[in-house]
Amino acid sequence: MPSQDQVIFELSSNAEAFNLFGSYDENLALLEDALDVKLVARGNSITVSGPSDKVSDAQKVLEHLVGRARTGHKVTAQDVRYAVRSVREGNVLKDYNDVIIVTHRGKTIGPRTPGQKQYVDAIRRNALVFGVGPAGTGKTYLAVAMALAAFKRREVDRIILTRPAVEAGEKLGFLPGDIQEKVNPYLRPVYDACFDILGLDTFERHMQRGLIEVAPLAYMRGRTLESAFVILDEAQNTTPEQMKMFLTRLGMNSKAVVNGDITQIDLPKGVYSGLDQVRAVLAGVPGIEMVYLTDRDVVRHELVSRIIRAYDNFDEEAWKEEKSSVSKNGETRKAQQQH
């Protein structure tokens, strides 16, 4: 039987405990399940007990999460899952204490992984940044947060958020409504990030005044975007011509962030991705930085990281050969039966 151990964490205030425990102590329940330890909260103290190796992991996770709670962050289930995953993989947990912006609800937004920190710092340093990585790494959300922070500091006069309206299995013409209503589903993630940070009323007020513009990429042609923070999302679905058109719109005192996931291209077969091409075209150009996020930077459900890793390790060519072989064998048997 493995040796048992016990560690006690003391919190300094009720506010700190509230930030750490979550609603109805949901974070403690999540930690118990994930780390296979027993957690008992009494007042502002937490007692961790269980096998020594499990308690050691729990101690590392809790030290990180308590540090976040002490700086005013409300610890989320995503924070817990990320911390647990990092400790299991032997990564060093670090709280960057880098607050980009505070939402209308008082939630602080900032990078939570090494890749996200690199991404945010790159946006601060450069006029043009490319964020390439899988779903759930915060590419869109952090870019929107950086844009809104720059707008609040009056570093730019307006924010422009754009996406290519490329269908993934559905045709735009089959959707009801006018052109704006047709493209809204494609721009939804950008809207959601703005709503979460600004609140609906403030966002709509800025939209009406033209201070925030959300539009399909096609609307960018022929424009010069001056004193603006421009975000091109889902850039893997741009053609090389569209990418060049977008990048040559930038005017004086403007900053652009281009995001995408080159593993999820919805362009027609035979059409090259502008994001894939531009990585080679602009490699080494001063004032431009390319940041590559990985499954280690995923801050959604832990399963998202596992799914991304499974797809990365999947041998598609071998699978196609196997399916082709099964199909050919079936056709051979069918022909033999007919004879």
C-alpha atoms as one frame of an Amber mdcrd trajectory, in Angstrom:
protein
   0.000   0.000   0.000   1.485   3.401  -0.965   2.416   5.743   1.897  -0.182
   8.356   2.824   0.478  12.054   3.217  -1.332  15.244   4.222  -0.827  18.928
   3.392  -2.738  21.966   4.694  -3.158  25.178   2.680  -4.094  28.379   4.518
  -5.929  31.112   2.618  -5.776  34.718   3.743  -9.408  35.786   3.244 -12.923
  34.728   2.317 -12.522  36.470  -1.055  -9.440  34.361  -1.787 -11.309  31.189
  -0.814 -14.259  32.174  -3.026 -11.936  32.816  -5.990 -10.297  29.421  -5.515
 -13.224  27.155  -4.621 -15.634  28.260  -7.354 -19.431  28.146  -7.143 -20.613
  25.416  -4.742 -16.958  24.315  -4.347 -16.979  22.933  -7.905 -13.212  23.433
  -8.330 -12.465  21.332  -5.248 -14.672  18.513  -6.544 -12.921  18.716  -9.910
  -9.484  18.575  -8.251 -10.476  15.555  -6.149 -11.595  13.627  -9.226  -8.645
  14.654 -11.384  -5.894  14.093  -8.800  -7.390  11.186  -6.820  -6.962  12.916
  -3.444  -9.286  13.937  -0.622  -9.835  17.686  -0.153 -11.523  19.078   2.963
 -12.249  22.813   3.180 -12.853  24.324   6.641 -13.133  28.082   6.762 -10.131
  29.433   4.874  -8.015  26.278   5.014  -7.822  23.234   2.725  -6.537  19.852
   3.857  -5.223  17.565   1.123  -4.763  13.888   1.944  -4.003  10.736  -0.034
  -1.071   8.768  -1.465   2.201  10.721  -1.257   2.710  11.002  -5.038  -0.885
  12.203  -5.562  -0.605  14.733  -2.711   2.657  16.014  -4.211   0.900  16.660
  -7.554  -2.059  18.263  -5.768   0.316  20.544  -3.849   1.866  21.855  -7.091
  -1.554  22.428  -8.641  -2.979  24.144  -5.557   0.078  26.394  -5.115  -0.460
  27.618  -8.668  -4.227  28.085  -8.283  -3.890  29.785  -4.874  -1.419  32.198
  -6.476  -4.025  33.071  -9.123  -6.732  33.513  -6.471  -4.468  35.856  -4.460
  -4.048  38.183  -7.443  -7.830  38.531  -7.787  -8.401  35.932 -10.500 -11.514
  33.819 -10.127 -10.252  30.296 -10.794 -12.256  28.496 -13.477 -12.678  24.827
 -14.356 -10.442  25.510 -17.370  -7.695  26.800 -15.043  -7.977  23.626 -12.955
  -7.820  21.301 -15.983  -4.855  23.167 -17.456  -2.933  23.053 -14.160  -3.626
  19.334 -13.659  -2.609  18.513 -17.236   0.607  20.553 -16.964   1.680  18.874
 -13.715   1.000  15.414 -15.145   3.094  16.225 -18.213   5.937  17.537 -16.040
   5.591  21.159 -17.210   6.436  24.095 -14.952   3.293  25.963 -13.886   3.625
  29.704 -14.073   1.213  32.556 -13.371   2.125  35.393 -15.694   0.234  38.124
 -13.798  -0.308  39.764 -17.189  -3.697  41.462 -17.227  -4.715  42.586 -20.707
  -8.139  43.927 -19.798 -10.865  43.589 -17.156 -14.312  42.619 -18.448 -17.522
  44.464 -17.575 -18.149  41.728 -14.974 -14.771  42.291 -13.307 -13.060  39.204
 -14.758  -9.381  39.685 -15.643  -8.239  38.518 -19.078  -4.637  37.479 -19.673
  -2.416  34.701 -21.030  -2.487  31.417 -19.140   0.036  29.283 -21.029   3.592
  29.870 -22.328   2.302  29.936 -25.911  -0.414  32.456 -25.086   2.140  34.661
 -23.306   4.385  34.555 -26.383   1.377  35.431 -28.571   0.313  38.412 -26.426
   3.873  39.764 -26.202   4.269  39.422 -29.983   1.122  41.525 -30.525   2.529
  44.210 -28.225   5.848  44.299 -30.124   4.766  44.080 -33.759   2.467  45.780
 -36.256   1.525  42.398 -37.790   1.254  39.066 -35.981   0.161  35.658 -37.221
  -1.314  33.289 -34.625  -1.389  29.730 -35.948  -2.716  26.893 -33.826  -5.530
  24.456 -33.060  -8.999  25.145 -31.695  -9.291  26.246 -28.078  -5.919  27.993
 -27.754  -7.453  31.465 -27.287  -6.285  32.926 -30.606  -9.474  34.918 -31.273
 -10.346  35.793 -27.683  -6.900  37.136 -26.752  -6.657  39.104 -30.013 -10.036
  40.729 -29.319  -8.947  41.481 -25.725  -5.743  43.124 -27.005  -7.741  45.155
 -29.542 -10.228  46.393 -26.942  -7.387  47.250 -24.522  -5.625  49.297 -27.243
  -8.917  51.031 -28.047  -9.493  51.905 -24.371  -5.985  53.377 -24.168  -6.808
  55.394 -27.328  -3.904  53.858 -29.214  -6.313  53.200 -32.103  -9.529  54.923
 -33.172 -11.482  51.819 -34.133 -11.491  48.032 -34.214 -12.217  45.996 -37.331
 -13.000  42.291 -36.967 -13.269  40.228 -40.120 -13.551  36.626 -41.312 -13.840
  34.916 -44.684 -17.406  33.630 -45.117 -16.470  30.134 -46.296 -19.030  27.357
 -45.952 -18.190  24.110 -44.188 -20.812  21.836 -45.750 -23.598  24.418 -46.113
 -24.216  27.061 -48.749 -24.788  30.670 -47.709 -27.709  30.922 -50.121 -29.628
  28.253 -48.218 -29.615  30.328 -45.029 -32.535  32.727 -44.396 -32.270  36.534
 -44.319 -30.287  39.293 -45.990 -26.509  39.234 -46.541 -25.732  40.490 -43.005
 -27.925  37.790 -41.460 -26.316  35.189 -43.714 -22.760  36.046 -42.635 -23.527
  36.540 -38.921 -23.093  32.809 -38.089 -19.544  32.974 -39.491 -18.736  35.992
 -37.315 -20.381  34.614 -34.165 -17.163  33.722 -32.264 -15.912  37.291 -32.760
 -19.219  38.727 -31.513 -19.141  36.398 -28.486 -15.659  37.566 -27.464 -16.788
  41.215 -27.666 -19.994  40.538 -25.705 -18.069  38.742 -22.966 -15.536  41.531
 -22.497 -17.595  44.687 -23.134 -21.134  43.606 -22.416 -23.947  43.709 -24.981
 -25.007  47.345 -24.482 -21.504  48.828 -24.795 -20.699  46.620 -27.792 -23.875
  47.631 -29.648 -23.243  51.317 -28.855 -19.718  51.096 -30.292 -21.063  49.248
 -33.347 -23.681  51.951 -34.010 -21.019  54.678 -33.798 -18.726  52.776 -36.173
 -16.008  52.366 -33.542 -16.228  48.571 -33.836 -16.888  47.008 -37.223 -17.580
  43.316 -37.798 -17.679  42.342 -41.458 -16.870  39.565 -43.942 -13.429  39.727
 -45.556 -14.893  40.607 -48.968 -15.920  44.022 -47.555 -12.255  44.938 -46.995
 -11.363  45.255 -50.703 -10.427  48.778 -51.817 -10.187  50.194 -48.284  -7.275
  51.746 -46.396  -7.479  50.939 -42.685  -5.794  53.748 -40.729  -5.466  54.050
 -36.948  -7.239  50.710 -36.571  -6.685  47.411 -34.802  -7.670  44.798 -37.393
  -8.231  41.101 -36.681  -8.561  38.537 -39.467  -9.977  35.358 -37.952 -10.198
  31.875 -39.547  -7.479  32.986 -41.971  -6.843  29.407 -43.116  -9.943  29.883
 -45.290  -8.503  32.797 -47.254  -7.055  32.277 -50.709  -3.541  33.654 -51.411
  -5.169  36.534 -53.329  -7.477  37.392 -50.413  -4.591  37.261 -47.945  -2.522
  39.671 -50.058  -5.550  41.957 -50.444  -6.076  42.034 -46.663  -2.440  42.611
 -45.730  -2.132  45.520 -48.171  -5.104  47.343 -46.561  -3.079  48.416 -43.508
  -2.632  52.164 -43.151  -0.697  54.402 -40.762  -0.830  53.665 -37.014  -2.599
  50.338 -37.598  -1.991  46.920 -36.123  -3.193  43.589 -37.511  -3.547  40.107
 -36.034  -4.176  37.173 -38.364  -5.406  33.919 -36.790  -6.032  30.463 -38.150
  -5.754  26.711 -37.871  -4.158  25.188 -40.969  -5.530  21.745 -40.050  -9.132
  22.962 -40.559  -9.195  24.380 -44.098 -12.664  24.556 -45.694 -11.559  25.848
 -49.096 -12.541  23.903 -52.256 -10.223  21.083 -53.273  -7.203  22.368 -55.174
  -7.360  25.893 -53.718  -4.320  26.816 -51.609  -4.735  28.461 -48.203  -3.469
  32.042 -48.014  -2.416  31.459 -44.407  -0.367  28.420 -45.365   1.353  30.308
 -48.196   1.988  33.547 -46.294   4.078  31.722 -43.688   6.666  31.134 -46.408
   6.193  34.485 -48.187   6.716  36.660 -45.094   9.204  34.512 -43.180  11.934
  36.748 -41.763  10.299  40.072 -42.716  11.037  42.689 -39.979   8.007  43.898
 -38.001   6.134  40.624 -38.551   6.041  37.752 -36.072   4.514  34.294 -36.397
   3.456  32.512 -33.220   2.645  28.813 -33.249   0.309  27.563 -30.532  -0.060
  23.837 -29.778  -2.361  21.460 -27.921  -0.426  22.429 -24.758  -2.001  25.899
 -25.041  -5.587  24.622 -25.201  -7.666  26.139 -22.414 -10.945  24.420 -23.240
 -11.983  21.001 -21.946  -9.089  18.558 -21.455 -10.650  16.330 -24.120  -9.934
  18.989 -26.772  -6.185  18.519 -26.242  -6.544  14.758 -26.502  -8.607  15.036
 -29.683  -6.056  17.373 -31.314  -3.217  15.011 -30.361  -5.112  12.003 -31.734
  -5.651  13.759 -35.078  -1.980  14.798 -35.192  -0.891  11.184 -34.641  -3.426
   9.722 -37.049  -1.936   8.243 -40.245  -4.515   9.305 -42.832  -2.705   7.694
 -45.772  -2.590   4.300 -44.027  -6.286   4.638 -43.164  -7.174   5.447 -46.797
  -5.150   2.456 -48.027  -6.935   0.204 -45.533 -10.379   1.489 -46.601  -9.416
   1.104 -50.261  -8.198  -2.466 -49.651 -11.437  -3.409 -47.851 -13.481  -1.889
 -50.686 -11.490  -3.764 -53.374 -11.793  -7.055 -51.476 -15.546  -6.555 -51.222
 -15.823  -5.893 -54.960 -13.718  -9.012 -55.728 -15.933 -11.216 -53.565 -19.056
  -9.761 -55.174 -17.683 -10.488 -58.671 -16.798 -14.053 -57.671 -20.310 -14.634
 -56.316 -21.860 -13.371 -59.553 -19.781 -15.850 -61.560
